[in-house]
Amino acid sequence: MKLYFKPGACSLSPHIVLRELGLPFDLEAVDTKAQKTASGANFTAINPKKYVPVLQLDDGQVLTEGAAIVQYLADSKPDAMLAPPWGSLDRYHLQEWLNYVASELHKSFGPVFRASEEQRPPLREALVPKLDYVARHLDKRQFVMGDRFTVADAYLFTVLNWSNFVGIDLGRWPALKSYLQRVSGRPAVRAALEAEGLLSS
C-alpha cells in the first residue's frame, strides 16, 4: 500500500492508523498546490479531487476520504480492534464521530488556516461550541469510544493538533489538552509525527 500525504494535514490520521496496525506501507508526499507528488507524478491523475489523503492499494485501486480510509484499514486487521465490528451499535457511534470530526471540526479549521490574522478571531470563536462539545465528551473518557484507542482518535487528534498552528489555546479545555498529550505519547503517533517532520528535536 502507498499513502499519499501532506505533512500535518488530515492524511496524518490514516498514517497513524497504518502504524498502529503495523501494516507495511510506503509514503509519498504531495505538493497539493503544484499537484505533484515527490516522485514527480501528476497528483490530479491519482485523485481528481486534488487533496490528500489517498491510499493506493496493492492491486492499484485507490481509496480517498480519510474517514473511509481509516475504516478500511481497521477492517483489514480486525483483531487490532481499532474499530468496533460492522453491524454493532458501537460501529455506528464510531461513524457518528468520524462524521462529526469531518464535517464540524475539520471543515471549521480550514477557514482559520486560510484567513489573515485580522480575520481569525470570529473564525476561532465559531469553533468554541464545537470544542466545548468534544471536551464534555472526553471529560471522563480516555478516548473517543471509551477506554480503547480507535480510528476516531487518530482523526480527532490530527484535527485538534491544528489548534497549535492557528492560535487556539486548548488550555481552556483541560480535557482536550490532556487528550492530546495522551494520544501524542503513543509510539505509533510519535513515529508518524516524526516521519512527517512534525516533532521538534
N, C-alpha and C positions, 0 to 999 in steps of 0.2 A: 504494500500500500504506500501511497505517497500523499502527504498533506501539504497543500499549498497554503502558505500563511503569510501574514504581515506581522512583524514583531509587536506584541502588545495588543493587537486587535482582537476581535471576537474569536479568531482562529486559535487563540490561546486555549480556549475551552476544549475542543477536541484534541489538541496537543497534550493537555493534561490527562485526558481520558486515555489516550494511547499509552502514555507512560504508566498510568495507574494499572492498566491491564497487562503491561509488559508485552505488548504486541510489537512485532517487527515493522518498522516503517521508515520511509525516507521523508526528509523535509525539503521543501523548495520555497524560498522566499519569493514574494511577488511585489513588484512596484506597481501599485494599483493606479497611480497617476499615468505612468507610461504604458500600462497594460503589458508589461514584460515580466517574465519570470527570470530567476537568477541564471538559468541556462540559456536565456535569450528567446524562449518560446513566446508566442503571441497568447497572452492570457485570455483575451476575449474569445479566442477559439476554444479554450478549455472551459470557460464559464462565461457565456454571453451576458450574464447578469453583472459581470465586471467587478465582483467583490469576493473576498475570502470569507469563510473557509471553503475549500474544495478538497474532497477526499477522492483520490483516484484509486480504484480497486485493482487487484492483481490482474483481473481479466480486461482491464482498460475502461470499464464503466466508471462513470463519475457521479458522485453524490454531492449535493450542495445543501446549504442551510444548516447552520450549526446545531439546532435542536434535533433535526433528523439524523445528522451525522453521529452525534453522541449516543442516540438511542440505538442506531445500527451497531456502533462499536460495542456498547454494553451487551447487546443481544448476541454478539459474536463470541462472547465469553461469559455466559450467564452465571457460571459458578462464582465469578468475582462479585456478583450482586451489586453492580453499580446502577442497576435499575430493577424495580420490582417486576415480577412476572407479568407477561401480557395477560389481560383479562381481569387482573386483580384491581380492586378499587385504588390501591396504592399506586398502581401504574398510571391511573388517570389523574391522581394527585400530582405525580411527577410531571405529567404532561401539562397540568394546570400551571405548575411553577415554571416550567420551561417557556410556556407561552407568556406568562406574566413578565419574566425577565426579558424576553424578546420584545414584547410589544410596549411595555410600560417603562422599563428601565433602560434597556439598550437604546431604544428609539428616542428616549428623552435625553440621553447623554450626547447623542450626535450633534444637535444644535449648539450645545455648550462648547464642544470642540471647535465648531466652525465659527463661532461668534468672536467678536473683538472683546477685550476685557471690559469695555464700557457696556457692552450688550449682555454680558453674562449674568449679572445679579438676578434679573427676573427669571432667567432660564434655570439658574441654580435653585431658586425658590420654588419653581414648579416641581422639582424633584423631591422636595421636603416631605410632602404627604406620602409619597411612594416609599421613601426610605423609612419613614415612620412605620409604615405597614410592615415592611420587611423586618425592621428592628423588633417590633412587637412579636412577630412570629418566632424570631430567633432568641428571644429573651430567655427562654427556658429549654432551648434545644441546642445540641452540639452542631447539628447540620440541618439542612432544609427539611429532610424527611425524618428527622429524629436523631438517633444515635449513630447512624451509618452514613458515611460519605457516599453520595451518588453523583450521577452526571449533572444533576441540577446544581450541585455545589461547584462543579467546575465552571459552569456558565455564570452563576451568581458571583463567584469570586472574581472572575475575569472582569465583569462589568463594574462591580464595586471598587475594584482596584483602580479604575479610571478616575475616581474621585481625587486621587493624588495629582492628576495632571490638569484638572480643571478648577482647582481651588475650592473643593468641597471638603470641609473638615469633618471627618467622621467621629471626631471626639465627642460631638454632641449626642451620638448614638453609641454608648458603650457596648451594646450587644453586637453592633456591626463591626466596631473596631476589634473586639476580641475574636469575632468570627474570622475576620481577615487574617489576623495573626495565627489563629489555629490552622486555617487552611494553608496558609503560606509556609507553615512548618512541615507539611507533608513532603516526604522525599521526592515523590513524582512531580509535585508542584514546583519545588525548588529546581528540579532538573529541567523542567520546561522553561521556567523563567531564565535559568542560566543559558540554555540553548538559544533563547531568543535575545540574549544580551540585555536582560532586564534586571539583573542583580548587580548592585554596585559592589565592587570588590572591597 
